[in-house]
Amino acid sequence: MSNKKKFPIKNLIIPKSKIPILGEKSILKEALESMLKLKYGVCFCVKDNGKLVGILTDGDIRRKILNIQKPFSALLGDDLVMHINKKPKKIFLDNNINQALDIMKNNLIWDLPVVNKNNILQGMLHLHPIVKFFINK
């Protein structure tokens, strides 16, 4: 079991091609469509060079709907960057599963953006593959 805890996360990363990623000029409606299409409750916002700007989760959207006194149709047209978390929890490629689980547990989150040392998005770490890893190995 202790070998599993030191297992590098890079073997469990969901690649960028399979996760919702949008640019800074996107609108909230596009984020929702991307999340629905790729079936994750999170969308990543990046600069043109791939640097992570922030994330938006389905929970963020629910809170916005309840707290913002604005028609829903108008909210969907908002710029995505108005609603993202610009200081998300994240993890680096060289971290291990135990470090990832600590971040997820301490912050009650299921998804972590994986970045390199230059904050370039590399993919996403999702709780389900981690659980599957511990059950199957």
N, C-alpha and C positions, 0 to 999 in steps of 0.2 A: 504493500500500500504506500509506503514512503516513496518508492520510485515513481509512482503515479503522481504524487504531489509535486514532484520536480520536473514532470513532463513538460516540455516546451509548448507554449500555446500555438506556435506557428503551425503545428500539425492539426489544429482544430479550427483554424480561421476559415470563415465563410468568405470566399473571394469577392472582390468588388463587383464583378460581373453579375453576382446573384443578390446584391443588396440594394436598397433604394438610396441613390446618390443623386443630388441635384446641385446646380450651380447657384451662385449668389443672386442671380437675376430671376430666379424661379418664384412662383407664387404658391401660396398655401394649398390651393386646389391641386396643383401638380404633385405636391408632397403626398397628399392623401391618395391620389391615383397611383403613385409609385408604390406606396405602402400596401395598397390593396392588391396591385398586380404581383408584387414579389412576396406577399404574405408575411411581412415582418411589421411589427408595431413600432418601427423606428425609421427615420429618414435622416441621412447625413447631408450636410451642406458643405460644399468645398469651393475653394477658389479655383480659377482656371488652371493653376499649377498643381492642383490636387491637395493643397493644404486644407486641413480640417478647419472649418469656420465654426461649426456647431452641429447640434443634433436636435431633432424634434421627435418626440415620442407620442404614441396614441394617448397616453395619460396627459401629456402637455396639452394636446388638442381638447380633450374633455374639460380640463380646467379652464382653458381659454373660452370655450363655449359658455361655460357657466359664469365666468367672471367678467367677460367683456360685454358691455352693453352696446352691442352692434348687431345689425341683422346678419344672419348666417351667410347670406349670399355676398354681402360686402366683406365679411371676414375671409371668405374663400379667395377673394381677389387681392388680399394683402400680400406684400412681399414676404417671402419665406423668412428672410433674415430678421424681420420684426418679431418673430415668434420662437426662434430657436434658442436653445440653451448654448450660450457662447463659451461656457466654461464646463464642458461635460467631463465626466470621469472618463479616462482613457487608459489604455495599456500599451506597452511597447512590445515589439516583436520578440525581444529576448527574455520577456517575463515567462513565468511558469504558471501552471494551472492553479496552484495554491494561491499565488498572488492575485490571479484573476478572481478566484472565488472569494477571497477576502474583500476585494473591492465591491463585487456584486452583493455579497452578504451585508456589508457595512452600509451600503447605499440603497439597498432594496431594489436593485436593477437586474434586468435579464440580459441586456445587451451592452457591449463595450466596443467603442471604436478602437481598432488596432492601428497605431501610427508608427512611423519610423522616427529617428532622432530629429528630423526636420519637420515633424508634424504632418507628414504626407500620409493620407489615409491608405492603409494597406488592405483593409478588410474589416470584418466584424467578428467578435467573439460572442456567441449566443449560448445561453445556459443549457439548452437541450443537448447539443453535441457533447458538452462537458459531462452531463448526467449520463448520457449514453456511453461515453468513454469509461466512466467508473463502473457502470453496470456490466458492460461487455468484456472488459479486460481483466 
